[in-house]
Amino acid sequence: MSREFSFERSFDEARRHLELAEKFLIEGEKLINKDPVQASEKLYKATEEAVKTIAIALKLSEAVEAVKKEDGLQNFLRTLW
């Protein structure tokens, strides 16, 4: 039973990050010709949320911990390159 609860919680968390990624992507696309700086910030945020979604979906514990810390995601991504 607790395993199902954990799965549901992870699924909900991943879905929330995916929804944020889509929101930032749409906002960023709308701003490309009007305000490129703001657009790039929105698109960066969309990418960040997408990576969080993938990390949660793949149960990458290092990535999940990294996204909880400030600048943790950037540091984690640097280790992949």
Secondary structure, 3 states (H helix, E strand, C coil): CHHHHHHHHHHHHHHHHHHHHHHHHHHHHHHCCCCHHHHHHHHHHHHHHHHHHHHHHCCCHHHHHHHHCCCHHHHHHHHHC
